[in-house]
Amino acid sequence: MKELSDFHAGEIRQLIEQERWDEPLAQVKRTRLTSRQQVVFWGLRVYVVVMTVVVVWAFLHGAAG
């Protein structure tokens, strides 16, 4: 694998310009979620909590037995 020092500065600059890495990134803004999307995300949160409880219970039940 080539090291960065193996390339000439002109090649690196050309790659940076070609890939547009020297341009600023687009601004990231918050977006409003629809009610349906909010319900889905709350459902996922509840699912994660329930699954965590199930896994902890199964681990404790298996460790005690």
C-alpha positions in Angstrom: 0.0 0.0 0.0 1.3 3.4 -0.9 2.0 6.0 1.8 0.8 9.6 1.5 4.5 10.7 1.1 4.7 8.5 -2.0 2.5 11.0 -3.9 3.5 14.3 -5.3 1.7 17.4 -3.9 0.2 18.2 -7.4 -1.4 14.7 -7.5 -2.9 15.2 -4.1 -4.2 18.7 -4.9 -5.7 17.4 -8.1 -7.5 14.6 -6.2 -8.8 17.1 -3.6 -10.2 19.4 -6.3 -11.6 16.5 -8.4 -13.4 15.1 -5.4 -14.5 18.5 -4.2 -13.0 17.9 -0.7 -12.0 21.6 -0.5 -15.5 22.8 -0.7 -17.5 23.4 2.5 -20.1 20.8 3.4 -23.7 21.5 3.1 -25.4 22.8 6.3 -27.3 20.2 8.2 -30.7 21.2 9.5 -33.2 19.6 11.8 -36.3 18.3 10.2 -39.7 18.0 11.6 -40.9 14.5 11.9 -44.5 13.6 11.0 -46.7 12.2 13.7 -46.5 8.8 12.1 -42.6 8.9 12.2 -42.7 10.0 15.9 -44.9 7.0 16.8 -42.6 4.6 14.9 -39.5 6.0 16.8 -41.3 5.8 20.2 -42.3 2.2 19.3 -38.6 1.4 18.6 -37.6 2.9 21.9 -40.2 0.8 23.8 -39.1 -2.3 21.8 -35.4 -1.7 22.8 -36.3 -1.3 26.5 -38.5 -4.4 26.5 -35.8 -6.5 24.7 -33.2 -5.3 27.2 -35.4 -6.3 30.1 -36.0 -9.7 28.5 -32.3 -10.3 27.9 -31.4 -9.2 31.5 -34.1 -11.4 32.9 -33.0 -14.4 30.8 -29.4 -13.9 31.8 -30.2 -13.7 35.5 -32.6 -16.6 35.3 -29.9 -18.7 33.4 -27.1 -17.7 35.8 -29.2 -18.6 38.9 -30.2 -22.0 37.5 
